[in-house]
Amino acid sequence: MLALPLSARATGAPLVLDYTESHLDIAVKSTVTSFIARLEKFDVAITVDPDRGRVESTAFHADLAAVKTGRTDRDHNMVVWLQANQFPQVDFELKAMDRGPDGGLTAFGRFQLHGQQHDLRFPLTVTVSKGLTIIDGTATLDTRDFGLPIIRFWLLTVDPVVHVHFHLQGSLSR
């Protein structure tokens, strides 16, 4: 695993991730079929304030060659389409966390894919209970914003808008 730096402003406890229970899935739709691509290997450093149920800092990193769809040929095609040999990594760094009037949390950070960085906002939930911390969220990305082409093959078109769902589960280190 990579050691990722945590923000100097973080005062909470580091989350020790249970990688057997944690996952990051990318929902992909096309005119013919839909599938889930899973990032099977990733590194994440998270600090959580357990009293306020807030994520204080996050640094996420993954190698795109680790994307798995359940089919070897599609895995290969995804890696080629992502140009993972030239842009092998995807990164996210949390910049801020806001609580809306409804009490819901919104994360804001910088997301890097295909050599391009863009701001990203998405809702998430943080549950801290009985020694277990669970962070769930879904971010919507338009892959065209990152310079990736739309995939078209005869009548098949892959929707460039994908939904990235993550479930991170672990315990806080004291």
C-alpha positions as CSV (number, residue, x, y, z in Angstrom):
1,M,0.0,0.0,0.0
2,L,1.1,3.6,-0.6
3,A,1.5,6.0,2.3
4,L,-0.5,9.0,1.4
5,P,-0.1,12.3,3.3
6,L,-2.9,13.6,5.5
7,S,-3.9,17.2,5.7
8,A,-2.2,19.2,8.4
9,R,-5.5,20.6,9.6
10,A,-6.9,17.2,10.4
11,T,-7.4,16.5,14.1
12,G,-9.5,13.4,14.0
13,A,-8.5,9.8,13.9
14,P,-7.2,7.9,10.9
15,L,-9.6,5.4,9.4
16,V,-8.0,1.9,9.2
17,L,-9.8,0.5,6.1
18,D,-11.1,-3.0,5.9
19,Y,-10.3,-3.7,2.3
20,T,-12.4,-6.9,2.3
21,E,-15.5,-4.8,3.0
22,S,-14.6,-1.7,1.1
23,H,-15.1,-1.2,-2.7
24,L,-15.3,1.4,-5.5
25,D,-17.6,0.6,-8.4
26,I,-18.2,2.5,-11.6
27,A,-21.7,2.0,-13.2
28,V,-21.4,2.1,-17.0
29,K,-24.4,2.1,-19.4
30,S,-24.5,1.5,-23.1
31,T,-27.2,1.1,-25.8
32,V,-26.7,-2.7,-25.5
33,T,-25.8,-3.5,-21.9
34,S,-24.8,-2.1,-18.6
35,F,-22.0,-3.3,-16.3
36,I,-20.1,-2.4,-13.2
37,A,-16.4,-1.8,-13.3
38,R,-14.7,-2.3,-10.0
39,L,-11.4,-0.8,-8.9
40,E,-10.0,-3.8,-7.1
41,K,-6.9,-2.1,-5.7
42,F,-6.7,1.4,-4.3
43,D,-5.0,3.4,-1.6
44,V,-6.9,5.8,0.6
45,A,-5.9,7.8,3.6
46,I,-8.8,9.2,5.6
47,T,-9.1,11.1,8.9
48,V,-12.5,11.2,10.6
49,D,-13.9,13.4,13.4
50,P,-16.0,10.7,15.1
51,D,-17.8,13.2,17.3
52,R,-19.2,15.2,14.4
53,G,-19.3,12.3,11.9
54,R,-17.2,14.3,9.4
55,V,-14.4,13.3,7.1
56,E,-11.6,15.8,7.8
57,S,-9.2,14.7,5.1
58,T,-9.0,12.2,2.3
59,A,-6.3,11.3,-0.3
60,F,-7.3,8.6,-2.8
61,H,-5.1,6.9,-5.4
62,A,-5.6,4.0,-7.7
63,D,-4.0,2.5,-10.7
64,L,-6.4,2.3,-13.7
65,A,-4.9,-1.1,-14.8
66,A,-6.8,-2.5,-11.7
67,V,-10.2,-1.8,-13.2
68,K,-12.1,-5.1,-13.5
69,T,-15.4,-5.7,-15.2
70,G,-15.8,-9.4,-15.0
71,R,-14.7,-10.0,-18.6
72,T,-11.1,-10.1,-19.6
73,D,-11.6,-8.6,-23.1
74,R,-13.7,-5.7,-21.7
75,D,-11.0,-5.1,-18.9
76,H,-8.4,-4.8,-21.7
77,N,-10.6,-2.5,-23.7
78,M,-11.3,-0.3,-20.7
79,V,-7.5,0.1,-20.0
80,V,-6.9,0.9,-23.6
81,W,-9.7,3.5,-23.7
82,L,-8.5,5.1,-20.4
83,Q,-5.0,5.2,-22.0
84,A,-3.7,3.8,-18.7
85,N,-0.2,3.2,-20.2
86,Q,0.1,7.0,-20.6
87,F,-2.2,8.1,-17.7
88,P,-2.0,5.2,-15.2
89,Q,-3.5,6.8,-12.1
90,V,-6.6,8.4,-10.8
91,D,-6.5,10.6,-7.8
92,F,-8.8,12.5,-5.5
93,E,-8.0,14.9,-2.7
94,L,-10.8,16.3,-0.4
95,K,-10.7,20.1,-0.1
96,A,-13.8,20.7,2.0
97,M,-16.9,19.1,3.5
98,D,-20.2,21.0,3.9
99,R,-23.4,20.1,5.8
100,G,-26.5,21.3,4.0
101,P,-29.7,22.7,5.5
102,D,-31.2,19.2,5.3
103,G,-28.2,17.8,7.4
104,G,-26.7,16.0,4.4
105,L,-23.0,16.1,3.7
106,T,-21.4,17.2,0.5
107,A,-17.7,16.6,-0.3
108,F,-15.7,18.9,-2.5
109,G,-12.3,18.1,-3.9
110,R,-10.0,17.8,-6.9
111,F,-10.3,14.7,-9.1
112,Q,-7.6,13.8,-11.6
113,L,-8.3,11.4,-14.5
114,H,-6.6,11.1,-17.9
115,G,-4.0,13.7,-16.9
116,Q,-6.7,16.4,-16.2
117,Q,-7.9,17.8,-12.9
118,H,-11.4,19.1,-12.2
119,D,-13.4,20.0,-9.1
120,L,-15.8,17.4,-8.0
121,R,-18.8,17.7,-5.6
122,F,-20.8,14.7,-4.4
123,P,-23.1,13.7,-1.5
124,L,-21.9,11.2,1.1
125,T,-22.9,9.7,4.4
126,V,-20.6,9.0,7.3
127,T,-21.8,6.6,10.0
128,V,-19.7,6.0,13.2
129,S,-21.2,3.4,15.5
130,K,-19.8,0.7,17.8
131,G,-16.2,1.0,16.6
132,L,-17.2,0.8,12.9
133,T,-17.0,3.7,10.5
134,I,-18.8,3.6,7.1
135,I,-18.5,6.2,4.4
136,D,-20.8,5.9,1.4
137,G,-21.1,8.2,-1.6
138,T,-21.8,8.4,-5.3
139,A,-20.1,10.9,-7.7
140,T,-21.3,11.4,-11.3
141,L,-18.6,12.0,-13.9
142,D,-18.8,12.9,-17.5
143,T,-15.7,11.2,-19.0
144,R,-15.7,13.8,-21.9
145,D,-14.7,16.4,-19.3
146,F,-11.5,14.5,-18.9
147,G,-10.7,14.3,-22.6
148,L,-11.9,10.7,-23.0
149,P,-13.7,9.9,-26.3
150,I,-17.2,8.5,-26.5
151,I,-17.1,4.8,-27.3
152,R,-19.1,4.0,-30.5
153,F,-19.1,0.7,-32.4
154,W,-21.8,0.2,-34.9
155,L,-25.1,0.6,-33.0
156,L,-23.4,0.4,-29.6
157,T,-22.7,3.7,-27.8
158,V,-21.4,3.9,-24.3
159,D,-22.8,6.7,-22.2
160,P,-20.0,9.0,-21.3
161,V,-21.7,9.8,-17.9
162,V,-20.7,7.2,-15.3
163,H,-21.6,6.9,-11.6
164,V,-18.9,6.1,-9.2
165,H,-20.1,4.5,-6.0
166,F,-17.8,3.9,-3.0
167,H,-18.3,2.1,0.2
168,L,-15.4,2.5,2.7
169,Q,-15.6,0.6,5.9
170,G,-13.1,0.3,8.8
171,S,-12.3,1.3,12.3
172,L,-10.8,4.5,13.7
173,S,-7.2,4.3,15.0
174,R,-6.8,6.1,18.3
